[in-house]
Amino acid sequence: MKEEKLTYKDAGVDTKEGERAVSLMKEHVKGTFNENVLTGLGSFGSLFNLDVKDMKQPVLVSGTDGVGTKLKIAFLMDKHDTVGIDCVAMCVNDVLCQGAKPLFFLDYIATGKVKAEKIADIVKGIADGCKQAGSALVGGETAEMPDFYSAGEYDMAGFSVGVVDKEKIITGEKVAIGNKIIGIASSGIHSNGYSLVRKVFFDKMQMEVSDYIEELGQTLGEALLTPTKIYAKACDAVLPHYDVNGIVHITGGGFYENIPRILPEGTAASIQVGTWDVPPIFPYIKKCGNIDREEMFSTYNMGVGMMMVTDAADADSVVKALCAAGETAGVIGEIIAYSGKKVVLNYKD
């Protein structure tokens, strides 16, 4: 009896489908290239020309992150062309906090079985995010891992590199008592707290992503899948013209974990809750889950995706520059004296 010959495809890995995925994503990726990208798709390593002639001492700033369980919403809706924006945003927004200009981005996508069109949709979102960030998508990896992921599911992560002149690095060490805190609006939940979101809506409330919610003016799935805002243009509008003492990306951990990351000892961030518009998704989560407001502020961005801390004399001008760049922004608090480091939320009620 002749022994059957096995192939890689028999083991669940279809290299031809992977090649087709690369072919479908090529135009999306090329759309992010600039004159500094020296290699195309297919090279073992990606080459990027580092143009730093205008910097005295260039410093590279890097960040890596993923999308988390927000991907579960994409699976439920079978919509995959926006979560790539989230992946870019979660990396790039961190890099921006040091005052860096994003240069290039790489992605990693892992799935049980490659479906070319789905992978191309994911990469389209990544490319869209890179365009918003002014960053080139120079490379990536799609890993087909049979029996490792459930059918139709995948995970992704990204890696962003930016550059800043050493003398212009923003660390928070210049944050001082009397500085004003400027809040820049988020687009919604962004990409944090989705385990609680799913617990509230799908386990407790037994809702579906297709349910239309009057308070939100859209379906639940549409609200939950809203892409994370990328703040590259906001930083471009401010950093070349004004001194910014600290930048905070309100990501996992909400206000309470992220703001102290730029506070010097002996200071606190005093935030006036109610000085910005809170997107309706947040009070809806709070109502449906019967969640304490402190828990909301320690989990979500509550409508403020990024904060800038500036000298009081510059605050109004920075707000005007942000608004001129298309952002919704305003002064939401100030830095006060405190024995330690703390976030103080002041409620109107």
Secondary structure, 3 states (H helix, E strand, C coil): CCCCCCCCHHHCCCHHHHHHHHHHHHHHHHCCCCCCECCCCCCCCCCECCCCCCCCCEEEEEEEEECHHHHHHHHHHCCCCCHHHHHHHHHHHHHHCCCCEEEEEEEEEEECCCCHHHHHHHHHHHHHHHHHHCCEEEEEEEEECCCCCCCCCEEEEEEEEEEEEHHHCCCCCCCCCCCEEEEEECCCCCCCCHHHHHHHHHHHCCCCCCCEECCCCEEHHHHHCCCCCCCHHHHHHHCCCCCEEEEEECCCCHHHHHHHHHCCCCEEEEEECCCCCCCCHHHHHHHHHCCCHHHHHCCCCCCEEEEEEECHHHHHHHHHHHHHCCCCEEEEEEEEECCCEEEEEECCC
